[in-house]
């Protein structure tokens, strides 16, 4: 509910929202998919050496 509320408020200010998820927390991806985020990138060593990130993006309409 909190995420939906924040996304609704952000619609007035930004065009897209990014979520950065540690690759070991990939179980969080279905949560973001439920809220219409989609994988947009993968960044090596984003959280430090050997700690890669999965970047999810939501385009706000």
PDB file of N, CA, C, O and CB in Angstrom:
ATOM      1  N   UNK A   1       0.821  -1.184   0.000  1.00  0.00           N
ATOM      2  CA  UNK A   1       0.000   0.000   0.000  1.00  0.00           C
ATOM      3  C   UNK A   1       0.875   1.261   0.000  1.00  0.00           C
ATOM      4  O   UNK A   1       0.570   2.250  -0.667  1.00  0.00           O
ATOM      5  CB  UNK A   1      -0.939  -0.009   1.207  1.00  0.00           C
ATOM      6  N   UNK A   2       1.969   1.195   0.768  1.00  0.00           N
ATOM      7  CA  UNK A   2       2.852   2.355   0.853  1.00  0.00           C
ATOM      8  C   UNK A   2       3.498   2.638  -0.508  1.00  0.00           C
ATOM      9  O   UNK A   2       3.590   3.791  -0.930  1.00  0.00           O
ATOM     10  CB  UNK A   2       3.940   2.129   1.927  1.00  0.00           C
ATOM     11  N   UNK A   3       3.942   1.579  -1.189  1.00  0.00           N
ATOM     12  CA  UNK A   3       4.556   1.777  -2.502  1.00  0.00           C
ATOM     13  C   UNK A   3       3.556   2.402  -3.470  1.00  0.00           C
ATOM     14  O   UNK A   3       3.901   3.334  -4.197  1.00  0.00           O
ATOM     15  CB  UNK A   3       5.079   0.442  -3.064  1.00  0.00           C
ATOM     16  N   UNK A   4       2.337   1.905  -3.487  1.00  0.00           N
ATOM     17  CA  UNK A   4       1.312   2.467  -4.380  1.00  0.00           C
ATOM     18  C   UNK A   4       1.071   3.946  -4.088  1.00  0.00           C
ATOM     19  O   UNK A   4       0.922   4.751  -5.008  1.00  0.00           O
ATOM     20  CB  UNK A   4      -0.006   1.685  -4.241  1.00  0.00           C
ATOM     21  N   UNK A   5       1.033   4.295  -2.814  1.00  0.00           N
ATOM     22  CA  UNK A   5       0.820   5.680  -2.428  1.00  0.00           C
ATOM     23  C   UNK A   5       1.971   6.567  -2.912  1.00  0.00           C
ATOM     24  O   UNK A   5       1.742   7.660  -3.430  1.00  0.00           O
ATOM     25  CB  UNK A   5       0.668   5.789  -0.909  1.00  0.00           C
ATOM     26  N   UNK A   6       3.186   6.099  -2.744  1.00  0.00           N
ATOM     27  CA  UNK A   6       4.351   6.869  -3.173  1.00  0.00           C
ATOM     28  C   UNK A   6       4.417   6.996  -4.696  1.00  0.00           C
ATOM     29  O   UNK A   6       4.748   8.061  -5.217  1.00  0.00           O
ATOM     30  CB  UNK A   6       5.629   6.220  -2.650  1.00  0.00           C
ATOM     31  N   UNK A   7       4.104   5.918  -5.405  1.00  0.00           N
ATOM     32  CA  UNK A   7       4.126   5.969  -6.866  1.00  0.00           C
ATOM     33  C   UNK A   7       3.080   6.954  -7.381  1.00  0.00           C
ATOM     34  O   UNK A   7       3.318   7.680  -8.347  1.00  0.00           O
ATOM     35  CB  UNK A   7       3.880   4.569  -7.460  1.00  0.00           C
ATOM     36  N   UNK A   8       1.933   6.970  -6.733  1.00  0.00           N
ATOM     37  CA  UNK A   8       0.884   7.909  -7.132  1.00  0.00           C
ATOM     38  C   UNK A   8       1.359   9.351  -6.953  1.00  0.00           C
ATOM     39  O   UNK A   8       1.113  10.194  -7.817  1.00  0.00           O
ATOM     40  CB  UNK A   8      -0.404   7.664  -6.314  1.00  0.00           C
ATOM     41  N   UNK A   9       2.034   9.641  -5.845  1.00  0.00           N
ATOM     42  CA  UNK A   9       2.554  10.983  -5.595  1.00  0.00           C
ATOM     43  C   UNK A   9       3.665  11.341  -6.580  1.00  0.00           C
ATOM     44  O   UNK A   9       3.773  12.492  -7.003  1.00  0.00           O
ATOM     45  CB  UNK A   9       3.071  11.093  -4.160  1.00  0.00           C
ATOM     46  N   UNK A  10       4.482  10.370  -6.941  1.00  0.00           N
ATOM     47  CA  UNK A  10       5.596  10.617  -7.857  1.00  0.00           C
ATOM     48  C   UNK A  10       5.138  10.895  -9.285  1.00  0.00           C
ATOM     49  O   UNK A  10       5.841  11.571 -10.035  1.00  0.00           O
ATOM     50  CB  UNK A  10       6.534   9.436  -7.851  1.00  0.00           C
ATOM     51  N   UNK A  11       3.974  10.385  -9.669  1.00  0.00           N
ATOM     52  CA  UNK A  11       3.465  10.593 -11.031  1.00  0.00           C
ATOM     53  C   UNK A  11       3.421  12.062 -11.409  1.00  0.00           C
ATOM     54  O   UNK A  11       3.558  12.410 -12.582  1.00  0.00           O
ATOM     55  CB  UNK A  11       2.078   9.993 -11.170  1.00  0.00           C
ATOM     56  N   UNK A  12       3.231  12.920 -10.426  1.00  0.00           N
ATOM     57  CA  UNK A  12       3.138  14.354 -10.683  1.00  0.00           C
ATOM     58  C   UNK A  12       4.510  14.994 -10.874  1.00  0.00           C
ATOM     59  O   UNK A  12       4.608  16.122 -11.356  1.00  0.00           O
ATOM     60  CB  UNK A  12       2.407  15.039  -9.543  1.00  0.00           C
ATOM     61  N   UNK A  13       5.584  14.267 -10.491  1.00  0.00           N
ATOM     62  CA  UNK A  13       6.908  14.882 -10.472  1.00  0.00           C
ATOM     63  C   UNK A  13       7.928  14.248 -11.414  1.00  0.00           C
ATOM     64  O   UNK A  13       8.819  14.940 -11.907  1.00  0.00           O
ATOM     65  CB  UNK A  13       7.437  14.836  -9.098  1.00  0.00           C
ATOM     66  N   UNK A  14       7.815  12.954 -11.669  1.00  0.00           N
ATOM     67  CA  UNK A  14       8.828  12.258 -12.461  1.00  0.00           C
ATOM     68  C   UNK A  14       8.172  11.379 -13.528  1.00  0.00           C
ATOM     69  O   UNK A  14       6.980  11.077 -13.459  1.00  0.00           O
ATOM     70  CB  UNK A  14       9.731  11.404 -11.548  1.00  0.00           C
ATOM     71  N   UNK A  15       8.967  10.982 -14.505  1.00  0.00           N
ATOM     72  CA  UNK A  15       8.456  10.147 -15.594  1.00  0.00           C
ATOM     73  C   UNK A  15       8.731   8.668 -15.386  1.00  0.00           C
ATOM     74  O   UNK A  15       8.053   7.819 -15.965  1.00  0.00           O
ATOM     75  CB  UNK A  15       9.057  10.585 -16.899  1.00  0.00           C
ATOM     76  N   UNK A  16       9.742   8.352 -14.547  1.00  0.00           N
ATOM     77  CA  UNK A  16      10.101   6.955 -14.324  1.00  0.00           C
ATOM     78  C   UNK A  16      10.723   6.795 -12.943  1.00  0.00           C
ATOM     79  O   UNK A  16      11.254   7.740 -12.360  1.00  0.00           O
ATOM     80  CB  UNK A  16      11.072   6.456 -15.416  1.00  0.00           C
ATOM     81  N   UNK A  17      10.640   5.567 -12.440  1.00  0.00           N
ATOM     82  CA  UNK A  17      11.203   5.226 -11.133  1.00  0.00           C
ATOM     83  C   UNK A  17      12.077   3.994 -11.319  1.00  0.00           C
ATOM     84  O   UNK A  17      11.699   3.059 -12.026  1.00  0.00           O
ATOM     85  CB  UNK A  17      10.075   4.972 -10.060  1.00  0.00           C
ATOM     86  N   UNK A  18      13.252   3.992 -10.682  1.00  0.00           N
ATOM     87  CA  UNK A  18      14.150   2.844 -10.723  1.00  0.00           C
ATOM     88  C   UNK A  18      14.200   2.177  -9.360  1.00  0.00           C
ATOM     89  O   UNK A  18      14.129   2.844  -8.328  1.00  0.00           O
ATOM     90  CB  UNK A  18      15.562   3.266 -11.168  1.00  0.00           C
ATOM     91  N   UNK A  19      14.324   0.856  -9.366  1.00  0.00           N
ATOM     92  CA  UNK A  19      14.548   0.087  -8.144  1.00  0.00           C
ATOM     93  C   UNK A  19      15.820  -0.719  -8.361  1.00  0.00           C
ATOM     94  O   UNK A  19      15.980  -1.373  -9.392  1.00  0.00           O
ATOM     95  CB  UNK A  19      13.317  -0.848  -7.797  1.00  0.00           C
ATOM     96  N   UNK A  20      16.712  -0.671  -7.396  1.00  0.00           N
ATOM     97  CA  UNK A  20      17.980  -1.391  -7.483  1.00  0.00           C
ATOM     98  C   UNK A  20      17.935  -2.556  -6.506  1.00  0.00           C
ATOM     99  O   UNK A  20      17.762  -2.356  -5.304  1.00  0.00           O
ATOM    100  CB  UNK A  20      19.193  -0.451  -7.180  1.00  0.00           C
ATOM    101  N   UNK A  21      18.089  -3.773  -7.020  1.00  0.00           N
ATOM    102  CA  UNK A  21      17.976  -4.968  -6.199  1.00  0.00           C
ATOM    103  C   UNK A  21      19.294  -5.745  -6.274  1.00  0.00           C
ATOM    104  O   UNK A  21      19.802  -6.016  -7.362  1.00  0.00           O
ATOM    105  CB  UNK A  21      16.775  -5.852  -6.662  1.00  0.00           C
ATOM    106  N   UNK A  22      19.838  -6.099  -5.115  1.00  0.00           N
ATOM    107  CA  UNK A  22      21.040  -6.927  -5.069  1.00  0.00           C
ATOM    108  C   UNK A  22      20.702  -8.275  -5.688  1.00  0.00           C
ATOM    109  O   UNK A  22      19.618  -8.812  -5.460  1.00  0.00           O
ATOM    110  CB  UNK A  22      21.572  -7.094  -3.600  1.00  0.00           C
ATOM    111  N   UNK A  23      21.621  -8.818  -6.466  1.00  0.00           N
ATOM    112  CA  UNK A  23      21.319 -10.060  -7.182  1.00  0.00           C
ATOM    113  C   UNK A  23      20.951 -11.198  -6.230  1.00  0.00           C
ATOM    114  O   UNK A  23      20.214 -12.102  -6.622  1.00  0.00           O
ATOM    115  CB  UNK A  23      22.509 -10.471  -8.039  1.00  0.00           C
ATOM    116  N   UNK A  24      21.441 -11.178  -4.998  1.00  0.00           N
ATOM    117  CA  UNK A  24      21.095 -12.219  -4.034  1.00  0.00           C
ATOM    118  C   UNK A  24      19.683 -12.023  -3.473  1.00  0.00           C
ATOM    119  O   UNK A  24      19.154 -12.914  -2.809  1.00  0.00           O
ATOM    120  CB  UNK A  24      22.113 -12.236  -2.892  1.00  0.00           C
ATOM    121  N   UNK A  25      19.082 -10.887  -3.730  1.00  0.00           N
ATOM    122  CA  UNK A  25      17.708 -10.602  -3.294  1.00  0.00           C
ATOM    123  C   UNK A  25      16.752 -10.682  -4.476  1.00  0.00           C
ATOM    124  O   UNK A  25      15.732  -9.993  -4.510  1.00  0.00           O
ATOM    125  CB  UNK A  25      17.619  -9.208  -2.631  1.00  0.00           C
ATOM    126  N   UNK A  26      17.083 -11.513  -5.424  1.00  0.00           N
ATOM    127  CA  UNK A  26      16.262 -11.626  -6.633  1.00  0.00           C
ATOM    128  C   UNK A  26      14.832 -12.053  -6.318  1.00  0.00           C
ATOM    129  O   UNK A  26      13.941 -11.874  -7.148  1.00  0.00           O
ATOM    130  CB  UNK A  26      16.891 -12.617  -7.601  1.00  0.00           C
ATOM    131  N   UNK A  27      14.602 -12.608  -5.145  1.00  0.00           N
ATOM    132  CA  UNK A  27      13.245 -12.981  -4.750  1.00  0.00           C
ATOM    133  C   UNK A  27      12.338 -11.753  -4.648  1.00  0.00           C
ATOM    134  O   UNK A  27      11.115 -11.892  -4.620  1.00  0.00           O
ATOM    135  CB  UNK A  27      13.268 -13.729  -3.413  1.00  0.00           C
ATOM    136  N   UNK A  28      12.929 -10.540  -4.593  1.00  0.00           N
ATOM    137  CA  UNK A  28      12.143  -9.304  -4.519  1.00  0.00           C
ATOM    138  C   UNK A  28      11.576  -8.917  -5.888  1.00  0.00           C
ATOM    139  O   UNK A  28      10.645  -8.115  -5.970  1.00  0.00           O
ATOM    140  CB  UNK A  28      13.005  -8.161  -3.968  1.00  0.00           C
ATOM    141  N   UNK A  29      12.125  -9.474  -6.944  1.00  0.00           N
ATOM    142  CA  UNK A  29      11.697  -9.087  -8.293  1.00  0.00           C
ATOM    143  C   UNK A  29      10.205  -9.323  -8.525  1.00  0.00           C
ATOM    144  O   UNK A  29       9.555  -8.452  -9.103  1.00  0.00           O
ATOM    145  CB  UNK A  29      12.498  -9.853  -9.330  1.00  0.00           C
ATOM    146  N   UNK A  30       9.629 -10.444  -8.112  1.00  0.00           N
ATOM    147  CA  UNK A  30       8.172 -10.609  -8.304  1.00  0.00           C
ATOM    148  C   UNK A  30       7.346  -9.512  -7.632  1.00  0.00           C
ATOM    149  O   UNK A  30       6.296  -9.125  -8.145  1.00  0.00           O
ATOM    150  CB  UNK A  30       7.733 -11.959  -7.767  1.00  0.00           C
ATOM    151  N   UNK A  31       7.812  -9.016  -6.495  1.00  0.00           N
ATOM    152  CA  UNK A  31       7.118  -7.901  -5.832  1.00  0.00           C
ATOM    153  C   UNK A  31       7.082  -6.689  -6.744  1.00  0.00           C
ATOM    154  O   UNK A  31       6.034  -6.066  -6.913  1.00  0.00           O
ATOM    155  CB  UNK A  31       7.803  -7.541  -4.494  1.00  0.00           C
ATOM    156  N   UNK A  32       8.223  -6.351  -7.333  1.00  0.00           N
ATOM    157  CA  UNK A  32       8.279  -5.192  -8.222  1.00  0.00           C
ATOM    158  C   UNK A  32       7.490  -5.445  -9.507  1.00  0.00           C
ATOM    159  O   UNK A  32       6.850  -4.532 -10.028  1.00  0.00           O
ATOM    160  CB  UNK A  32       9.737  -4.848  -8.556  1.00  0.00           C
ATOM    161  N   UNK A  33       7.531  -6.672 -10.021  1.00  0.00           N
ATOM    162  CA  UNK A  33       6.751  -7.002 -11.221  1.00  0.00           C
ATOM    163  C   UNK A  33       5.260  -6.808 -10.956  1.00  0.00           C
ATOM    164  O   UNK A  33       4.518  -6.363 -11.831  1.00  0.00           O
ATOM    165  CB  UNK A  33       7.029  -8.458 -11.672  1.00  0.00           C
ATOM    166  N   UNK A  34       4.832  -7.144  -9.748  1.00  0.00           N
ATOM    167  CA  UNK A  34       3.429  -6.975  -9.375  1.00  0.00           C
ATOM    168  C   UNK A  34       3.021  -5.506  -9.483  1.00  0.00           C
ATOM    169  O   UNK A  34       1.852  -5.198  -9.711  1.00  0.00           O
ATOM    170  CB  UNK A  34       3.182  -7.497  -7.943  1.00  0.00           C
ATOM    171  N   UNK A  35       3.982  -4.608  -9.320  1.00  0.00           N
ATOM    172  CA  UNK A  35       3.724  -3.173  -9.394  1.00  0.00           C
ATOM    173  C   UNK A  35       4.166  -2.580 -10.738  1.00  0.00           C
ATOM    174  O   UNK A  35       4.378  -1.373 -10.852  1.00  0.00           O
ATOM    175  CB  UNK A  35       4.436  -2.458  -8.252  1.00  0.00           C
ATOM    176  N   UNK A  36       4.301  -3.438 -11.744  1.00  0.00           N
ATOM    177  CA  UNK A  36       4.580  -3.072 -13.139  1.00  0.00           C
ATOM    178  C   UNK A  36       6.003  -2.598 -13.417  1.00  0.00           C
ATOM    179  O   UNK A  36       6.252  -2.019 -14.474  1.00  0.00           O
ATOM    180  CB  UNK A  36       3.642  -2.008 -13.553  1.00  0.00           C
ATOM    181  N   UNK A  37       6.937  -2.823 -12.508  1.00  0.00           N
ATOM    182  CA  UNK A  37       8.352  -2.582 -12.812  1.00  0.00           C
ATOM    183  C   UNK A  37       8.815  -3.698 -13.737  1.00  0.00           C
ATOM    184  O   UNK A  37       8.290  -4.810 -13.694  1.00  0.00           O
ATOM    185  CB  UNK A  37       9.233  -2.522 -11.501  1.00  0.00           C
ATOM    186  N   UNK A  38       9.809  -3.391 -14.578  1.00  0.00           N
ATOM    187  CA  UNK A  38      10.400  -4.394 -15.453  1.00  0.00           C
ATOM    188  C   UNK A  38      11.923  -4.260 -15.403  1.00  0.00           C
ATOM    189  O   UNK A  38      12.457  -3.168 -15.208  1.00  0.00           O
ATOM    190  CB  UNK A  38       9.873  -4.242 -16.914  1.00  0.00           C
ATOM    191  N   UNK A  39      12.604  -5.381 -15.582  1.00  0.00           N
ATOM    192  CA  UNK A  39      14.069  -5.355 -15.554  1.00  0.00           C
ATOM    193  C   UNK A  39      14.564  -4.506 -16.716  1.00  0.00           C
ATOM    194  O   UNK A  39      14.149  -4.694 -17.859  1.00  0.00           O
ATOM    195  CB  UNK A  39      14.665  -6.798 -15.628  1.00  0.00           C
ATOM    196  N   UNK A  40      15.452  -3.574 -16.409  1.00  0.00           N
ATOM    197  CA  UNK A  40      15.965  -2.694 -17.458  1.00  0.00           C
ATOM    198  C   UNK A  40      17.484  -2.759 -17.593  1.00  0.00           C
ATOM    199  O   UNK A  40      18.030  -2.355 -18.619  1.00  0.00           O
ATOM    200  CB  UNK A  40      15.545  -1.271 -17.183  1.00  0.00           C
ATOM    201  N   UNK A  41      18.168  -3.264 -16.569  1.00  0.00           N
ATOM    202  CA  UNK A  41      19.637  -3.309 -16.645  1.00  0.00           C
ATOM    203  C   UNK A  41      20.192  -4.241 -15.580  1.00  0.00           C
ATOM    204  O   UNK A  41      19.494  -4.673 -14.663  1.00  0.00           O
ATOM    205  CB  UNK A  41      20.241  -1.896 -16.481  1.00  0.00           C
ATOM    206  N   UNK A  42      21.466  -4.529 -15.739  1.00  0.00           N
ATOM    207  CA  UNK A  42      22.235  -5.320 -14.787  1.00  0.00           C
ATOM    208  C   UNK A  42      23.560  -4.592 -14.617  1.00  0.00           C
ATOM    209  O   UNK A  42      24.219  -4.281 -15.609  1.00  0.00           O
ATOM    210  CB  UNK A  42      22.437  -6.822 -15.274  1.00  0.00           C
ATOM    211  N   UNK A  43      23.961  -4.316 -13.394  1.00  0.00           N
ATOM    212  CA  UNK A  43      25.206  -3.581 -13.168  1.00  0.00           C
ATOM    213  C   UNK A  43      26.143  -4.390 -12.288  1.00  0.00           C
ATOM    214  O   UNK A  43      25.805  -4.764 -11.164  1.00  0.00           O
ATOM    215  CB  UNK A  43      24.924  -2.209 -12.527  1.00  0.00           C
ATOM    216  N   UNK A  44      27.319  -4.648 -12.822  1.00  0.00           N
ATOM    217  CA  UNK A  44      28.330  -5.400 -12.080  1.00  0.00           C
ATOM    218  C   UNK A  44      28.942  -4.526 -11.003  1.00  0.00           C
ATOM    219  O   UNK A  44      29.168  -3.333 -11.206  1.00  0.00           O
ATOM    220  CB  UNK A  44      29.423  -5.931 -13.024  1.00  0.00           C
ATOM    221  N   UNK A  45      29.206  -5.125  -9.866  1.00  0.00           N
ATOM    222  CA  UNK A  45      29.886  -4.469  -8.747  1.00  0.00           C
ATOM    223  C   UNK A  45      29.189  -3.188  -8.286  1.00  0.00           C
ATOM    224  O   UNK A  45      29.847  -2.295  -7.752  1.00  0.00           O
ATOM    225  CB  UNK A  45      31.309  -4.152  -9.135  1.00  0.00           C
ATOM    226  N   UNK A  46      27.900  -3.081  -8.477  1.00  0.00           N
ATOM    227  CA  UNK A  46      27.136  -1.876  -8.138  1.00  0.00           C
ATOM    228  C   UNK A  46      27.140  -1.616  -6.634  1.00  0.00           C
ATOM    229  O   UNK A  46      27.229  -0.469  -6.194  1.00  0.00           O
ATOM    230  CB  UNK A  46      25.693  -2.003  -8.640  1.00  0.00           C
ATOM    231  N   UNK A  47      27.046  -2.679  -5.858  1.00  0.00           N
ATOM    232  CA  UNK A  47      27.031  -2.552  -4.406  1.00  0.00           C
ATOM    233  C   UNK A  47      28.393  -2.873  -3.793  1.00  0.00           C
ATOM    234  O   UNK A  47      28.495  -3.126  -2.593  1.00  0.00           O
ATOM    235  CB  UNK A  47      25.970  -3.463  -3.816  1.00  0.00           C
ATOM    236  N   UNK A  48      29.420  -2.862  -4.607  1.00  0.00           N
ATOM    237  CA  UNK A  48      30.764  -3.219  -4.169  1.00  0.00           C
ATOM    238  C   UNK A  48      31.259  -4.404  -4.973  1.00  0.00           C
ATOM    239  O   UNK A  48      30.486  -5.050  -5.680  1.00  0.00           O
ATOM    240  CB  UNK A  48      30.791  -3.537  -2.662  1.00  0.00           C
ATOM    241  N   UNK A  49      32.515  -4.682  -4.867  1.00  0.00           N
ATOM    242  CA  UNK A  49      33.117  -5.756  -5.658  1.00  0.00           C
ATOM    243  C   UNK A  49      32.414  -7.087  -5.392  1.00  0.00           C
ATOM    244  O   UNK A  49      32.302  -7.535  -4.250  1.00  0.00           O
ATOM    245  CB  UNK A  49      34.620  -5.878  -5.344  1.00  0.00           C
ATOM    246  N   UNK A  50      31.947  -7.702  -6.470  1.00  0.00           N
ATOM    247  CA  UNK A  50      31.249  -8.980  -6.382  1.00  0.00           C
ATOM    248  C   UNK A  50      29.788  -8.883  -5.985  1.00  0.00           C
ATOM    249  O   UNK A  50      29.135  -9.904  -5.768  1.00  0.00           O
ATOM    250  CB  UNK A  50      31.943  -9.846  -5.419  1.00  0.00           C
ATOM    251  N   UNK A  51      29.273  -7.678  -5.888  1.00  0.00           N
ATOM    252  CA  UNK A  51      27.877  -7.480  -5.492  1.00  0.00           C
ATOM    253  C   UNK A  51      27.135  -6.730  -6.600  1.00  0.00           C
ATOM    254  O   UNK A  51      27.080  -5.500  -6.624  1.00  0.00           O
ATOM    255  CB  UNK A  51      27.786  -6.700  -4.143  1.00  0.00           C
ATOM    256  N   UNK A  52      26.580  -7.506  -7.496  1.00  0.00           N
ATOM    257  CA  UNK A  52      25.912  -6.958  -8.676  1.00  0.00           C
ATOM    258  C   UNK A  52      24.478  -6.537  -8.365  1.00  0.00           C
ATOM    259  O   UNK A  52      23.892  -6.956  -7.366  1.00  0.00           O
ATOM    260  CB  UNK A  52      25.920  -7.982  -9.809  1.00  0.00           C
ATOM    261  N   UNK A  53      23.931  -5.705  -9.238  1.00  0.00           N
ATOM    262  CA  UNK A  53      22.566  -5.206  -9.057  1.00  0.00           C
ATOM    263  C   UNK A  53      21.714  -5.501 -10.281  1.00  0.00           C
ATOM    264  O   UNK A  53      22.188  -5.485 -11.417  1.00  0.00           O
ATOM    265  CB  UNK A  53      22.577  -3.699  -8.776  1.00  0.00           C
ATOM    266  N   UNK A  54      20.467  -5.766 -10.020  1.00  0.00           N
ATOM    267  CA  UNK A  54      19.444  -5.863 -11.054  1.00  0.00           C
ATOM    268  C   UNK A  54      18.648  -4.575 -10.944  1.00  0.00           C
ATOM    269  O   UNK A  54      18.139  -4.239  -9.874  1.00  0.00           O
ATOM    270  CB  UNK A  54      18.523  -7.160 -10.890  1.00  0.00           C
ATOM    271  N   UNK A  55      18.543  -3.855 -12.056  1.00  0.00           N
ATOM    272  CA  UNK A  55      17.846  -2.571 -12.063  1.00  0.00           C
ATOM    273  C   UNK A  55      16.472  -2.769 -12.712  1.00  0.00           C
ATOM    274  O   UNK A  55      16.362  -3.272 -13.830  1.00  0.00           O
ATOM    275  CB  UNK A  55      18.679  -1.477 -12.823  1.00  0.00           C
ATOM    276  N   UNK A  56      15.447  -2.366 -11.993  1.00  0.00           N
ATOM    277  CA  UNK A  56      14.080  -2.447 -12.493  1.00  0.00           C
ATOM    278  C   UNK A  56      13.567  -1.027 -12.720  1.00  0.00           C
ATOM    279  O   UNK A  56      13.920  -0.099 -11.992  1.00  0.00           O
ATOM    280  CB  UNK A  56      13.157  -3.229 -11.497  1.00  0.00           C
ATOM    281  N   UNK A  57      12.740  -0.878 -13.729  1.00  0.00           N
ATOM    282  CA  UNK A  57      12.247   0.454 -14.086  1.00  0.00           C
ATOM    283  C   UNK A  57      10.730   0.428 -14.230  1.00  0.00           C
ATOM    284  O   UNK A  57      10.150  -0.525 -14.752  1.00  0.00           O
ATOM    285  CB  UNK A  57      12.904   0.949 -15.397  1.00  0.00           C
ATOM    286  N   UNK A  58      10.109   1.492 -13.756  1.00  0.00           N
ATOM    287  CA  UNK A  58       8.678   1.696 -13.940  1.00  0.00           C
ATOM    288  C   UNK A  58       8.475   3.040 -14.603  1.00  0.00           C
ATOM    289  O   UNK A  58       8.865   4.072 -14.057  1.00  0.00           O
ATOM    290  CB  UNK A  58       7.909   1.616 -12.588  1.00  0.00           C
ATOM    291  N   UNK A  59       7.865   3.034 -15.782  1.00  0.00           N
ATOM    292  CA  UNK A  59       7.537   4.281 -16.478  1.00  0.00           C
ATOM    293  C   UNK A  59       6.167   4.712 -15.979  1.00  0.00           C
ATOM    294  O   UNK A  59       5.194   3.965 -16.085  1.00  0.00           O
ATOM    295  CB  UNK A  59       7.553   4.105 -18.058  1.00  0.00           C
ATOM    296  N   UNK A  60       6.098   5.904 -15.441  1.00  0.00           N
ATOM    297  CA  UNK A  60       4.844   6.433 -14.902  1.00  0.00           C
ATOM    298  C   UNK A  60       4.066   7.147 -16.004  1.00  0.00           C
ATOM    299  O   UNK A  60       4.629   7.946 -16.753  1.00  0.00           O
ATOM    300  CB  UNK A  60       5.117   7.397 -13.718  1.00  0.00           C
ATOM    301  N   UNK A  61       2.789   6.859 -16.098  1.00  0.00           N
ATOM    302  CA  UNK A  61       1.951   7.459 -17.136  1.00  0.00           C
ATOM    303  C   UNK A  61       0.913   8.338 -16.508  1.00  0.00           C
ATOM    304  O   UNK A  61       0.103   8.939 -17.214  1.00  0.00           O
ATOM    305  CB  UNK A  61       1.285   6.389 -17.999  1.00  0.00           C
TER     306      UNK A  61
END
